[in-house]
Amino acid sequence: VWLRWKLRKVVDKPTFDGIENFDGGSLCVPFQEWLDKNKLSSLSTSFELPITQMGFGYLSQTPAVYALKFMTLASYIPMVMKEAPFIGPLLGWPKRFTLGYQRMWQRVAWNLDVRLDINVKKIERTADGIRLDVERNEENLSEVGKGQETLEADYLIFACPLQPFTANGTSSEVIKLSTDEESLFSKIKITSYAMTTLQLDDMQLGKGKKKGGPLASIFPVPGLDENQRVATYGVAKQWNENPLVQFYTSTYSTDPHDDVKSDVLADVAKIAGQMGGRVVKERGWQTFDRWTYFQHVDTETMLGNPNKGEDGWYTQLERLQGKNNTYYVGGATNFELIESIGMYTKNLVEQNFPKRR
């Protein structure tokens, strides 16, 4: 706690710009190495739960600054104290959004000009501004079709994953990237994550009479092999009265065209059986969703190459902001956490766009 508090002015900044220059790059090393150096190796297991099993990577691979960014004191202290007798039950943690997280974003969107179900066909960036050719779904009474529209703007702000722009050679179909953009985006790594839901009877996650509950019960994976195809990290039954159970699975193949669904379902079924779960056959509710998760760079890329005069990745990214009237926000620019993304975006707007009365 003391070390994290001392690093707050560095770790809690809106950007990682220049992080490679802090204390000789001490935060650009793997988190496990940082723990060992600071004589905190005994805490490794406690960090594996929120960091590794939440999908942010192994402690031996995840840069220290990512782990420290995620583990704010406001998160770490309640996480530890939650297990303390007498004190734990008094902590209102973790917290939940009234009516759900999606409802909150719908409320935000009500007062904004948000266009849904738009297919961007082409983006052109010129000295005069931005031109976008888009295709949208149209419905005229019972007739459904496609409509074309051209939008013009002063600036382009990417608030989407940047890594897919260079994956599978598809970027040139929509937008022509600069050499610097190609080089930078190609170094982004991702984690492929999946969530499966099943309706299960007899699923026991809690102790005693109180079964289930709002807290996710992390399923232990002893001797986890990082080369295996899939690994289910977490199991959660959010509400006691509802048989819906969620399974969080990391899929080590990051190729979106690689069909891992059967592997995930087999792993989930095995774990559900081990935990006493029985599928509710009369309803049989099941969902499977897979998505791109945790855009990040490795320790070497974050550090850069000082001997060759090469800045770290985040320093290069900040230098790219504003070129071609283009800006970048989202998980890759800071850390894949909504609080960090919001802080970064607010700072970018304040630094680059004039205030309007």
N, C-alpha and C positions, 0 to 999 in steps of 0.2 A: 504494500500500500504506500509506503514511504517513497520507494523508487518511482512508482507510477505518478505520485503527486509531484515529485521533482521534475518529471519529464512532461508535465501537462502543457507547458508553453510551446513545446516542440510537437508533441503527438496530437494535441487538440487543435492545432492550427487548421484553417480551412483547406490548405494545400500541403502536399509533400514536396513542394518546390525547394530544392537545395538540401533535401534530407541526407544525401550522400556526404555532405560536408560537415554534418553534426558529429562531433566527437570521433572524428576519423572513420565515419561510416559504421559506428557501433550498432545502429538500429537497422542496418541493411544486411545483417547476418541472420541465419535461421534462428527462430525463437528458442529452440532447445539450447543452442550455443549461447544465447543471451542469458538464459536461466542458469546454465552451468557457470558462466563467467561471474554472475552475481550471487552464486552460492544459493540458488533457489531450485536446484534439481528436484528436491522432494515435492515440489508443487506441480511437477510435470503431469501427473495423473489427473489432478483437478482441472488443469487447462485442456487436457485432451477431450474432456466432456463438452465444453462449450465451443471449442475451436475445431478440433479434428472431427468430432461426431456431428457438428453442425455443418460440416462440408467445406470448411475453409482450408483444409489440408493438414498434413502431418506436421508436428512441431519441428521435425528435423528439416522441413522444406519451406515452411511458411516464414517469410521475413518478419523479424521481431516487431517492426513498426505496425504491421497489420494486426498482429495479436494484441498489442498494447492499445491500438486505436479501438478495437472491438471491446476490450476489457476496460471500460471506463470505471472509475471508482463507484459511480452510481449503479453500475451493473455488478461489479465484482463483490462489493461489500454485502449487498442483500443476498447474492448467490451463496456466499459463505455463511452468513448469519441465518439463512433460512433453515439450516440444519441444526442450529443451536436450540437446546431445550428452553422452553418458556418464551424465548425471544422470537424464534422462527414463526410461530403461528400468528404473531402480532404484525408481521411484515406483509403489506399488501403487494406481494411480488410473486410471479410476474403480473404486470398490469394488462388489462384487455380494453379494446375499443368498444364503446357502447354501440350496439347494432352492427359491429364488425368493421374490419379494416377497409373492405371494398366500399362500404357505405360512406366512409369518411372521404374517400377520393371522389366519389360521385358528388358529394356536397361541394367539394372544391371546384369541380368541373362546371357546376351549374352557372357560375358567373363568368366563365371563360368561353372563348370561341374555339371549342374543341370539336374536331371533325373525326368521327369514328369510321372504321371500315374503308379507309382510303388506301388505295394501292399506288404508291409513288412509282411512276414509270421512268422518269428521267429528271435529273437535277443538273442545271447548268450554272456555273459561277463565273461572272464576268466583272469587269471594273464598274459596271453600272448597277450591279446588284445580283439578286438570285432569281432564277426562273425554275419553276417546278411544273412538270406535266404529270397530272394525277388522273386516276380512274376511280370512279365512285359507283356504288350500287344505287340504282334508282328504281322506284316503284311508282307506277302510275295506275291507280286502281288495282287491277289484278295482274297487270303486266310488269314484269321485273326485267331490268336490263342494266346496261353499263353506260355511264355518262363520262365524258371527257372534260377536263377543266385545266386551265393554265393559271398558276398563281405566281405573283411577283412579290418579292420581299427585299428588304434592305440587308438583312442578316440571316444566316443559316445557323441554327443551334442544334447540334446532334445530342439528343437525350436518349439515345438507344445504345445497345451494345456495339462497340467499335470493332471487335474482333471479327465478326462475320463479313465485314467489308473486304477483308483480304483472304477469307477462307473460300476455298473451291473456285477461285478465280472469277467471282461473280460481280466484283465491284464495278468494273468498267461498263456493265450493262446499265447501271443506274447513274453513277457519278464517276468522273475522272479524278482520281486522287493524285495529289502531288507526290513527288519522290519521298519527301519527308514524312508525309502521312502514311504512305505504303510501308516505309521502314519502321515507323513507330507502332502502327497498328499490328503489324505482323508479329511483334514480340509479346502481344497480350496472350495470356493463357486463360483457360476457363476450366470450370468443373461442370460435369454433366450430372444433374440431379433429377431425381424422380420422386413423386409422391403417389402412393397407392392408398385407396380407401376401401375398406371392406366392412360389411355389417357382421359382427361376430357376437355370439352368445358365450357366456362363461369366460370372458377375457378378464383376467385379474391383473391389474397393474398396481393397485394399492395394497394396503395391509389391513388385516382384520376385517371389520364389517364395512369399512369404507373402501369400496372398490372403484378404481378409476379416479377421475378428478381432473382438475384443470392443468396440472403439471404434467409435462411430457415425461414418460419413463424411458430413459435411455437404455436400449438393449445392449448389454455388454458383448463385445466382439473380441474374445481373447485371441492373441496371436494374429491380429489382423494383417493380412498380406496385401500390400499396396498394389500388387500385380494381378490380383484376382479381378474377375470381370465385373461383379457387382458386390455391394456390401450394404446391408440395411443397418443404418446407424441408430435410428430413433423410432420409438413406437409411442403413440399418444392416443389416449381416449379422453377427449376434451370434456365430455359431460357424462355423469354417472347414469342418467336416465336414457341415454342414447347409445345404441349398440355400434355406432360408427367409430371405427378405429383407423388411425392414420399411420402409415409406414413411410419413413424417410430413407431413401436409398441413394447411395452414390454409385454412378455407373462410370467405370473407368475409361470407357470409350467415349471420346468427345465428338465423334463423327455423328452428326444428326441423322444420317441415312443408315446408320448401323442399328438394326432392330434388336434391342436388348429387352423388350417387354417380357418375353417368355422367361428370360433369366431372372428378371426382377420379381415376377409373379411367383416363380418357383421358390425364390429365397424368402419372399414374404409368407408364402404358405407354410414353409418349414418353420419359420419363427413363430407364426401364429399358433401352429400346432404345439410347439414346445411351451408356449405360454398358456395353453389350455383353451385357446380360442376355437369356436365352432361356427362355421358359416351359417348365417340365417338364410336357409334355402328358399323360404317362401317369398323373401324380398330380394335377396341376392344382390344388393347394391354394390357396385364396384366402379371405381374410376382409376384411371392411370394418366398421369401428366408428367412430361419430361421437359426440362427447360435448361437454358444456359445460365450458369450460376458462378458467382465470384470471379469477375474479371480481375486479373492481377498480373504482375510480372515477377520473375524470380529474383533472387538476391543479387546475382551478377548484373542483370539488366538494370535493377534499381540503383546499383552502385555506380554503373558506368565504368569507364576505363580512364582513370586520372593520368596514367602514364602516357596515354595517347591523346590527352586533352578532350576526352569524351565525357560529357556530362551524364548524370543519371537520367533515367527514363522520365521521371516527373519534371525535372528541370527542362528537358527538351519539350515536353508537352506544353508547359506554360509558355515557352517561347513561340510555340505554334499558334496559341490562342489569338484569334483576330485576323490571321492571314487569310486572304481570299474571302474576307467578310464572313468567316466561319469560326464558330466556337464549339467547344465540346464539354458536355457535362455527363453525369451518370456514374455508374459504378466504377468504371475503369479509371476515372480521373482522381479518385480519392480512396474510397473503400466501399465495398458492396453492402452498404447499410444506409437506410433511408435518412437517418439523422446526419450522417457524414455527407451524403449526396446533397441534401438540402442546404447544409452549411456551405459546401463548396459552390453551389449554384448561386446562392445569395451573395457570396463574396465576389464571384465573377461578374454578376450584374452590377454591383456597386462599383467595381473597379473599371468596367468597360462601357457602361451605358449611362448617359446623363439622366439625372433625376427629373421627373416630370411632375409639375404641380397638378 
